[in-house]
Amino acid sequence: MAKRNMSRRSFMRNLGIGSAGLLLANAGLPAAMAQTQGHHLTRSSLSNAQLPPEVELLCGDVVAFQLSSNAWEGAFGSVTFQMHQGFYNGESIYYIRTDTSDADFAQDARLVHVPLLNAALTVEGATAPVYTFTNGVDEQYPVLSTAPAEENFTSAWHVHQVTFNGNPTLLDSVEAIMEAEAAGDITVEAQQLVINGPVVKWPGGELQEDTEKTSYLGTGPLIEPVDTDNMLVTFKLHECYPGSRYIITDTSAVPMAPMMSIAPSAPTQALVGVGATDEIWVFGNGIPGSGVMGFQPAIFDNAAGNPIWSPFWEHFTVVWNDESNARLLTSSAEIRELIEAGELTEYKGVPDMDQAMPAFVVNCPVPVKARNTFEQGFCKVWNSVRETIRVGLNWQTQTEFWSLPHDRYYTHHGIRTAGNRILLLGTWLTELS
């Protein structure tokens, strides 16, 4: 297999950017469909010019989104992506595209540019090959080398470009590609390009719909089942500081993946050591809210689009040492300051994890940036409740109240949130009145 350092512009031309047929063939539609159905299948009909100034669409494959909804109880919105089809071991596989290491490809494909993903190519096994085609038969899709059912699955795809040297034939597996290359029928060239392409449906499995839609994790990350007829998939869209809305697709914490109802991706753990990740903090106590543990929204170190941001998040949990001092935090600078001051304790991963182990990685792409709205809603109510506690209860009762035992972390039995505590508070205030 050849490894060739092409100019970015040359690569774009060979990949088919600027030609509807070749672009869509490489994106996951056969060339015959591309010629008849056009860009609207992969290019969003939305544009930032149509959106309010405080909302920015980052991914061109997004065809619809909402920041919140009255259609379900959970405090999250939804985002619908145009899916892409590929082959894996001779069968169909479906994925989305959100981020890429290359600036030109990001601009042309309308993906988030993540320079840090270039570092993923410096460590063996962190990425997996995906094979795209510069020419081929009409039914040719990209060929993926792994799937969530495999131990080596990762959403970080290293692009390899395939060119037929003679008459094209359909290649639908890595084995077929290797045989064709050995026979001299094709040339395979590894590109300096990584794409974050979470897989949503694969042979024997798929990401699950949340049938309840009441909590962050629920029974799955999707609002509704994967729609292969219309090539659409709709995720729950979560709020995070600073000013972002994100989805959750896979994690390096393989034992936790079933509990989180997402795909396992053990190799993404290697991204930490080469600096291809960013940091996120979730809250294990404090202000009740829409976060994964039932408290305020999470905070990540940098906003999407920042050169040092990555969708692969190194996961930390912070806990207020004195929960009566809990207040809304909105930046990583605040978190670091309060850890240093001793007001917060930081845990790698989650608090009940072996702290000698490294923090795990969660793949959380950000397709939309939007002004945070959490502070304007529930947070103000909670501040009033907290003040009621301070004023209405004597110190002994306050101390007992804030030190109530409660299981606030990931467990095999799910997550209990601070909502239980507010219900208990209401009972106490009634008894005191």
C-alpha positions as CSV (number, residue, x, y, z in Angstrom):
1,M,0.0,0.0,0.0
2,A,1.4,3.3,-1.0
3,K,1.5,6.3,1.3
4,R,1.4,9.5,-0.6
5,N,1.5,13.1,0.7
6,M,-0.6,14.9,-1.9
7,S,-1.4,18.6,-1.8
8,R,-4.8,19.2,-0.1
9,R,-6.2,20.8,-3.2
10,S,-5.1,17.8,-5.3
11,F,-6.7,15.4,-2.8
12,M,-10.0,17.4,-3.0
13,R,-10.0,17.1,-6.8
14,N,-9.3,13.3,-6.6
15,L,-11.9,12.8,-3.9
16,G,-14.5,14.4,-6.1
17,I,-15.1,17.7,-4.4
18,G,-16.8,20.0,-6.9
19,S,-18.3,17.1,-8.8
20,A,-21.7,16.0,-7.5
21,G,-21.4,12.5,-8.7
22,L,-18.0,11.8,-7.2
23,L,-18.6,13.7,-4.0
24,L,-21.7,11.8,-3.2
25,A,-20.2,8.5,-4.1
26,N,-17.4,9.1,-1.6
27,A,-19.8,10.4,1.0
28,G,-21.9,7.2,0.9
29,L,-24.3,7.4,-2.1
30,P,-23.7,5.5,-5.3
31,A,-22.7,7.6,-8.2
32,A,-25.9,6.8,-10.2
33,M,-28.1,8.2,-7.4
34,A,-25.8,11.2,-7.0
35,Q,-26.4,12.3,-10.6
36,T,-30.2,12.0,-10.3
37,Q,-30.8,13.2,-6.7
38,G,-28.3,16.0,-6.2
39,H,-26.6,17.7,-3.3
40,H,-29.7,18.0,-1.2
41,L,-29.3,14.5,0.1
42,T,-26.0,15.3,1.9
43,R,-26.0,19.1,2.0
44,S,-28.2,20.6,4.6
45,S,-31.1,22.8,3.4
46,L,-30.4,24.9,6.5
47,S,-28.0,27.8,6.4
48,N,-26.7,30.0,9.1
49,A,-28.3,33.0,7.3
50,Q,-31.7,31.5,8.2
51,L,-30.9,31.1,11.9
52,P,-31.0,33.5,14.8
53,P,-27.7,35.3,15.4
54,E,-27.1,33.3,18.7
55,V,-27.4,30.0,16.8
56,E,-24.7,28.6,14.5
57,L,-25.0,25.3,12.5
58,L,-21.6,23.6,12.3
59,C,-22.3,20.4,10.3
60,G,-23.6,20.5,6.7
61,D,-25.2,17.0,7.0
62,V,-27.7,18.4,9.6
63,V,-31.1,18.6,7.9
64,A,-33.1,19.7,11.0
65,F,-32.6,20.5,14.7
66,Q,-34.4,21.9,17.7
67,L,-32.8,23.1,21.0
68,S,-35.7,21.8,23.1
69,S,-39.1,20.2,22.6
70,N,-42.5,19.9,24.3
71,A,-42.9,16.5,22.7
72,W,-41.0,14.8,25.5
73,E,-40.3,15.3,29.1
74,G,-36.5,15.2,28.9
75,A,-34.5,18.4,29.0
76,F,-32.9,18.0,25.5
77,G,-33.6,18.9,21.9
78,S,-33.0,16.9,18.8
79,V,-30.8,16.9,15.7
80,T,-31.4,15.0,12.4
81,F,-28.4,14.0,10.2
82,Q,-28.3,12.8,6.7
83,M,-26.7,9.4,7.0
84,H,-24.1,7.8,4.7
85,Q,-23.9,4.2,3.6
86,G,-20.8,2.0,3.4
87,F,-19.8,-1.6,3.2
88,Y,-18.5,-3.7,6.0
89,N,-17.6,-7.4,5.4
90,G,-19.9,-7.4,2.4
91,E,-22.9,-5.9,4.2
92,S,-24.3,-2.4,4.5
93,I,-23.3,-0.1,7.4
94,Y,-24.5,3.4,8.1
95,Y,-22.6,6.4,9.6
96,I,-22.6,10.1,10.1
97,R,-19.8,12.6,9.5
98,T,-19.2,15.4,12.0
99,D,-15.5,16.4,12.2
100,T,-12.2,16.2,10.2
101,S,-8.5,16.9,10.7
102,D,-8.2,18.8,7.3
103,A,-9.2,22.4,6.9
104,D,-10.0,22.2,3.2
105,F,-12.1,19.1,3.5
106,A,-13.9,20.6,6.5
107,Q,-14.8,23.7,4.4
108,D,-15.9,21.7,1.4
109,A,-17.8,19.0,3.2
110,R,-19.1,21.4,5.9
111,L,-17.7,19.6,8.8
112,V,-16.0,20.9,12.0
113,H,-12.3,21.4,11.5
114,V,-10.4,19.7,14.4
115,P,-6.6,20.0,13.9
116,L,-6.0,17.9,17.0
117,L,-7.2,14.8,15.1
118,N,-4.0,14.9,13.0
119,A,-2.3,13.6,16.2
120,A,-4.4,10.4,16.0
121,L,-2.3,9.2,13.1
122,T,0.8,9.2,15.3
123,V,-0.4,6.3,17.5
124,E,-1.1,2.8,16.1
125,G,-4.7,1.6,16.5
126,A,-6.3,4.8,17.5
127,T,-7.8,5.1,14.0
128,A,-9.2,2.6,11.6
129,P,-9.0,2.6,7.8
130,V,-11.9,3.7,5.6
131,Y,-11.5,3.2,1.9
132,T,-13.0,5.8,-0.5
133,F,-13.0,5.6,-4.3
134,T,-11.9,8.0,-7.0
135,N,-13.5,5.8,-9.6
136,G,-15.6,2.7,-9.5
137,V,-19.0,1.1,-10.4
138,D,-22.2,3.0,-9.7
139,E,-23.0,0.8,-6.6
140,Q,-19.6,1.4,-4.9
141,Y,-19.8,2.7,-1.4
142,P,-16.9,3.5,1.0
143,V,-15.6,0.4,2.7
144,L,-15.2,0.5,6.5
145,S,-12.7,-1.7,8.2
146,T,-14.4,-2.3,11.5
147,A,-17.8,-1.9,13.3
148,P,-19.0,-1.4,16.9
149,A,-19.3,-5.2,17.3
150,E,-15.5,-5.5,17.0
151,E,-12.9,-4.8,19.7
152,N,-10.9,-2.6,17.4
153,F,-13.8,-0.3,16.6
154,T,-13.1,3.5,16.6
155,S,-15.1,6.4,15.2
156,A,-11.8,8.1,14.1
157,W,-11.4,7.0,10.5
158,H,-8.1,7.2,8.6
159,V,-9.0,7.9,4.9
160,H,-7.4,5.7,2.3
161,Q,-8.0,6.5,-1.4
162,V,-8.6,3.7,-3.8
163,T,-8.2,4.1,-7.6
164,F,-8.9,1.3,-10.1
165,N,-6.1,0.8,-12.6
166,G,-8.4,-0.8,-15.1
167,N,-12.0,-1.8,-15.3
168,P,-13.7,-1.2,-11.9
169,T,-15.5,-4.0,-10.0
170,L,-17.5,-3.8,-6.8
171,L,-15.4,-4.0,-3.7
172,D,-17.4,-4.5,-0.5
173,S,-14.9,-5.6,2.1
174,V,-11.3,-4.9,3.2
175,E,-10.4,-8.5,2.2
176,A,-11.6,-7.7,-1.4
177,I,-9.6,-4.5,-1.4
178,M,-6.4,-6.3,-0.3
179,E,-6.9,-9.0,-2.9
180,A,-7.4,-6.4,-5.6
181,E,-4.4,-4.4,-4.5
182,A,-2.2,-7.6,-4.5
183,A,-3.4,-8.4,-8.0
184,G,-2.4,-4.8,-9.2
185,D,-6.0,-4.0,-10.0
186,I,-6.1,-1.0,-7.7
187,T,-3.8,1.5,-6.1
188,V,-4.4,2.4,-2.4
189,E,-3.0,5.6,-1.0
190,A,-3.2,6.5,2.7
191,Q,-4.1,10.2,3.1
192,Q,-3.2,12.6,5.8
193,L,-6.9,12.8,6.8
194,V,-9.0,11.7,9.8
195,I,-12.8,11.9,9.9
196,N,-14.9,11.5,12.9
197,G,-17.6,9.2,11.6
198,P,-19.8,7.6,14.3
199,V,-21.5,4.4,13.1
200,V,-25.2,4.3,13.8
201,K,-26.3,1.0,12.2
202,W,-24.1,-2.0,11.5
203,P,-24.6,-5.7,10.7
204,G,-26.3,-7.2,13.7
205,G,-26.8,-3.9,15.7
206,E,-27.6,-0.2,15.8
207,L,-27.8,2.7,18.2
208,Q,-31.0,2.5,20.1
209,E,-34.0,4.8,20.4
210,D,-34.8,6.3,23.8
211,T,-38.4,5.1,24.2
212,E,-38.9,7.1,27.3
213,K,-37.3,10.4,26.5
214,T,-37.3,11.6,30.1
215,S,-33.6,11.6,31.0
216,Y,-30.2,12.2,29.6
217,L,-29.2,8.6,28.9
218,G,-32.6,6.8,28.9
219,T,-32.7,3.7,26.7
220,G,-30.6,5.2,23.9
221,P,-29.1,8.3,22.3
222,L,-31.7,8.4,19.5
223,I,-35.1,10.1,19.4
224,E,-36.4,7.6,16.9
225,P,-35.1,4.4,15.2
226,V,-32.5,4.7,12.4
227,D,-34.3,5.4,9.1
228,T,-32.5,3.7,6.3
229,D,-35.3,4.3,3.8
230,N,-34.8,8.0,4.0
231,M,-31.2,7.9,5.1
232,L,-31.9,9.9,8.3
233,V,-31.0,9.5,12.0
234,T,-32.2,11.8,14.8
235,F,-30.1,12.1,18.0
236,K,-31.0,13.7,21.3
237,L,-29.3,17.1,21.4
238,H,-27.8,18.1,24.8
239,E,-26.8,21.4,26.2
240,C,-23.2,22.1,27.4
241,Y,-21.1,25.1,28.3
242,P,-19.7,27.1,26.6
243,G,-22.6,27.7,24.2
244,S,-22.8,24.3,22.6
245,R,-25.3,21.5,21.8
246,Y,-23.8,18.0,21.4
247,I,-24.7,14.4,20.8
248,I,-23.2,11.2,22.3
249,T,-22.2,8.3,20.2
250,D,-19.4,6.1,21.7
251,T,-17.0,5.7,24.5
252,S,-13.6,4.1,25.3
253,A,-15.1,2.8,28.6
254,V,-16.2,-0.5,27.1
255,P,-17.9,-1.9,30.3
256,M,-19.9,1.4,30.7
257,A,-21.1,1.5,27.0
258,P,-24.1,-0.7,27.6
259,M,-25.2,1.4,30.6
260,M,-24.8,4.5,28.5
261,S,-26.6,2.9,25.6
262,I,-23.8,3.9,23.2
263,A,-21.2,2.0,21.1
264,P,-17.9,0.8,22.7
265,S,-14.8,2.2,21.1
266,A,-11.8,1.1,23.2
267,P,-9.1,2.4,20.7
268,T,-10.2,6.0,21.3
269,Q,-8.5,5.8,24.7
270,A,-5.2,6.1,22.9
271,L,-6.1,9.6,21.7
272,V,-5.5,10.9,25.2
273,G,-1.8,10.2,25.1
274,V,-1.1,12.0,21.9
275,G,-3.2,15.1,22.7
276,A,-6.1,14.5,20.3
277,T,-8.7,15.0,23.1
278,D,-10.2,17.9,25.0
279,E,-11.5,17.9,28.5
280,I,-15.1,17.8,29.8
281,W,-16.4,18.0,33.4
282,V,-19.7,16.7,34.5
283,F,-21.2,17.4,37.9
284,G,-21.8,14.7,40.5
285,N,-23.8,17.0,42.8
286,G,-24.9,20.6,43.1
287,I,-27.6,22.3,41.1
288,P,-30.1,19.8,39.7
289,G,-30.4,20.0,35.9
290,S,-30.0,18.4,32.5
291,G,-26.5,16.9,32.9
292,V,-25.8,13.2,32.6
293,M,-25.8,12.7,36.4
294,G,-28.9,14.9,37.0
295,F,-27.1,18.1,37.8
296,Q,-26.2,21.3,35.9
297,P,-25.0,20.9,32.2
298,A,-21.4,19.8,31.7
299,I,-18.6,22.1,30.8
300,F,-15.9,21.5,28.3
301,D,-12.6,23.2,28.1
302,N,-13.0,24.8,24.6
303,A,-15.8,25.5,22.2
304,A,-16.2,23.7,18.9
305,G,-14.3,25.4,16.2
306,N,-11.4,26.4,18.5
307,P,-8.2,24.9,17.2
308,I,-7.6,23.1,20.5
309,W,-11.1,21.6,20.7
310,S,-11.9,18.0,20.0
311,P,-15.1,16.0,20.0
312,F,-13.3,13.2,21.8
313,W,-13.6,14.3,25.4
314,E,-11.5,13.2,28.3
315,H,-14.2,12.7,30.9
316,F,-13.9,14.1,34.5
317,T,-16.5,14.4,37.3
318,V,-16.4,17.3,39.8
319,V,-18.2,17.2,43.1
320,W,-18.9,20.1,45.5
321,N,-17.2,19.4,48.8
322,D,-19.9,21.5,50.6
323,E,-23.0,21.1,48.5
324,S,-24.7,24.1,50.2
325,N,-22.2,26.3,48.3
326,A,-23.1,24.9,44.9
327,R,-23.7,27.5,42.2
328,L,-23.9,27.6,38.5
329,L,-20.5,27.3,36.7
330,T,-20.1,28.0,33.1
331,S,-16.3,27.8,32.3
332,S,-13.3,25.6,32.7
333,A,-11.5,28.5,34.3
334,E,-14.0,28.5,37.1
335,I,-13.7,24.8,37.6
336,R,-9.9,24.9,37.8
337,E,-10.0,27.8,40.2
338,L,-12.5,26.1,42.5
339,I,-10.5,22.8,42.4
340,E,-7.4,24.7,43.4
341,A,-9.4,26.5,46.2
342,G,-10.6,23.2,47.6
343,E,-14.3,23.8,46.8
344,L,-14.5,21.1,44.2
345,T,-13.0,17.6,44.0
346,E,-12.1,16.3,40.6
347,Y,-12.3,12.6,39.7
348,K,-11.0,10.9,36.6
349,G,-14.0,9.4,34.8
350,V,-16.5,9.0,37.6
351,P,-16.0,9.0,41.4
352,D,-16.4,5.3,42.0
353,M,-13.7,4.5,39.3
354,D,-10.2,3.5,40.3
355,Q,-8.4,6.8,40.3
356,A,-5.2,5.2,39.3
357,M,-6.8,4.6,35.9
358,P,-6.8,7.4,33.3
359,A,-10.0,9.2,32.5
360,F,-12.1,7.6,29.8
361,V,-13.0,9.1,26.4
362,V,-16.5,9.9,25.2
363,N,-17.2,10.9,21.5
364,C,-19.5,13.9,21.7
365,P,-19.7,15.8,18.4
366,V,-21.1,19.4,18.4
367,P,-23.3,20.0,15.3
368,V,-24.8,23.2,16.7
369,K,-23.6,26.1,18.8
370,A,-26.2,28.1,20.7
371,R,-26.5,30.5,23.6
372,N,-26.9,28.6,26.9
373,T,-30.4,28.7,28.3
374,F,-30.1,26.6,31.5
375,E,-29.3,29.6,33.7
376,Q,-32.4,31.4,32.7
377,G,-34.7,28.6,33.7
378,F,-34.2,26.0,36.3
379,C,-31.1,27.5,37.9
380,K,-33.0,30.6,39.1
381,V,-35.6,28.3,40.7
382,W,-32.9,26.3,42.4
383,N,-31.2,29.4,43.8
384,S,-34.6,30.4,45.3
385,V,-35.0,26.9,46.8
386,R,-31.4,27.0,48.2
387,E,-32.1,30.4,49.8
388,T,-35.3,29.0,51.3
389,I,-33.2,26.2,52.9
390,R,-30.7,28.7,54.3
391,V,-33.4,30.9,55.8
392,G,-36.2,28.5,56.6
393,L,-34.2,25.7,58.3
394,N,-32.0,25.7,61.3
395,W,-28.4,24.9,60.8
396,Q,-28.7,21.4,62.2
397,T,-31.5,20.6,59.7
398,Q,-29.5,22.2,56.9
399,T,-26.5,20.1,57.6
400,E,-28.6,16.9,57.7
401,F,-30.4,17.9,54.5
402,W,-27.2,18.6,52.4
403,S,-25.4,15.5,53.7
404,L,-28.2,13.1,52.7
405,P,-26.8,10.0,51.1
406,H,-27.8,9.6,47.5
407,D,-26.5,7.5,44.6
408,R,-25.5,10.1,42.1
409,Y,-23.1,8.1,39.8
410,Y,-23.3,5.6,37.0
411,T,-24.4,2.3,38.2
412,H,-25.8,-0.9,36.7
413,H,-29.2,0.2,38.0
414,G,-29.2,3.6,36.4
415,I,-28.9,7.1,37.8
416,R,-30.8,8.8,40.6
417,T,-30.8,12.5,40.5
418,A,-31.2,15.4,42.9
419,G,-34.9,15.5,42.0
420,N,-35.4,13.1,44.9
421,R,-33.8,15.6,47.2
422,I,-36.2,18.4,46.1
423,L,-39.2,16.2,46.7
424,L,-37.9,15.4,50.1
425,L,-37.3,19.1,50.8
426,G,-40.9,19.9,49.9
427,T,-42.0,17.3,52.5
428,W,-39.8,18.8,55.2
429,L,-41.0,22.3,54.6
430,T,-44.6,21.1,54.8
431,E,-43.9,19.4,58.1
432,L,-42.2,22.5,59.5
433,S,-45.0,24.9,58.5
